[in-house]
Every structure is written in structure tokens, then in C-alpha cells.
Amino acid sequence: MAGKSEGRNDTLTVVALAVLAAITVTVAHEAVGHGSVCLALGGRVTLLTTSLFRCDVPSFLIDLGGPLTSLAVAAMAAVASRATRATRPGLTLYLVLVAAMAGFWEGAYLVQVTLTEHGDLYSAWTGLAGDATVAVRVGGAAVGVAIYLVTVVFASRMLAGALVEPRRATRTAWVAAMVATMTAALIYRGGVGDNLINTALGIGAASLPLLLIPRRGTGSATARAIRRSVPVISLAAVVWLAFALTMGRGLGG
């Protein structure tokens, strides 16, 4: 890898890293987050897709599992990205995309559920404390906006300073993440509907700020280009296929 801001990022590798990041975020929320809590409570997963989850044991803890896991993964990825920023541009892009997609998803979702009074977090609150008051809903929306804005600032600063042509890379990554998750969602055995819409909103619409990453940052003099990595590209292809045939199709009884 070059040590100066010369060269261009390899498009196929950027695409592969974005696919891996989008799948990481989706699996973390749905399978690890909701799924692990369901199993821990002695339940059985009856539906697991790219954006839908059901367990035969109702519990507000299951509702909380997805969002809390996503935020934990976002925090860990953000911290890890600081350690790789100077020397590993590809790994940095992957980690920042994981942190950004998870943060955007949960921040936007928190605002959405307070407005619509529907969703995992709203169900978790009502299960824990009863109906949400206006004050609780306003507070929840404020927290969601704060998470979203912090994620915008973090992603912009990290990627603008670490990558050559950061805006081009993140726009490519956004498109790749959308295409990867939505094509997987299209083969859901339950048909086209809420699963596809929720996938598009959670990964794509929520992460629109990735299209506006600054062209160059204060660290651009030492930014590095992402070079072609056949192992990363191959891994992304295998992981996407497994993702599409399982969560894309939909698991459960």
C-alpha cells in the first residue's frame, strides 16, 4: 500500500468490504441480537430474515436484543477503526462502515418508532414500563437524533482523513451495500413486501449520509489507497451467498 495520498481505491475491493459490512450489521441485529436472546429464554426462532425476526416466546428482552447488539457492535467497530486508520485503509473502511451503518440504522429507527409508536424499541419500552408518555417519546427521538449526528461526524472525519478519494469510495460502498442486501431480500420465501422495504430503509435510506462524505480531509496528505485484495473479494462472494440462501430466503418454522 502507498504511504501517500496517491493512486485510487480498487473498486472491487471497496464493493467487497461494503458487502461484508452490510451483512455484519444485519446479522448482528437480527441473528445475534434478537436470535441469541430468544434462544437464551428457551424460545425457538420462527422467522429470521434480512429485516424480520420472530420468536415463539414473547419478551421485551428479545425486542431490546437487536438494537443493543447493533449499538455495541457499532461502538466496538468505531474504537477498532482508530487503531487501523494509519496503516490498514481497507480494514478501516470496513470497520467505519460497520459502525456507521449500525449507528445510522439505530439512530434513525429510534426516531421512527417514537413517531409511529411501533417497532422493537417501542415494544421493549411498553413491555418494561407501560405506554410511552409524550416526554418519553420526545426524549427517545432526541437520543435517536444524537446517535445519528454523532455517527455522521465520526464517519466523515474517519473516512475523509484515512482514504484516498473518500467520497468516491463511500458512494461506491453505499450502492454495494444496498444492492447486496436488497438482492438477498428479494429471494425471501414470504414474497416481496415488508422484508424488502425494511431492508432498504435500515441499510440504504438510513445510511444516506455516506453519500456526502467530504472529498478530502485534514489527514489527506497521509491517506492511503485500498489495493486489490482477491481474498477479501472471494470472502465477500462466499459470505453473500450464504447470507442470501439463509437470511435472504428466511429461516424458521
MOSULPE-V688203 format. One record per helix or strand of 2 or more residues. SS is the DSSP state (A for helix, B for strand). FROM is the first residue (numbers start at 1). TO is the last residue. If there is no record, write none. Layout:
# MOSULPE-V688203
SS:FROM:TO
SS:FROM:TO
This chain:
# MOSULPE-V688203
A:11:40
B:45:48
B:53:55
A:60:84
A:89:116
A:120:129
A:134:162
A:166:185
A:194:212
A:220:222
A:230:248
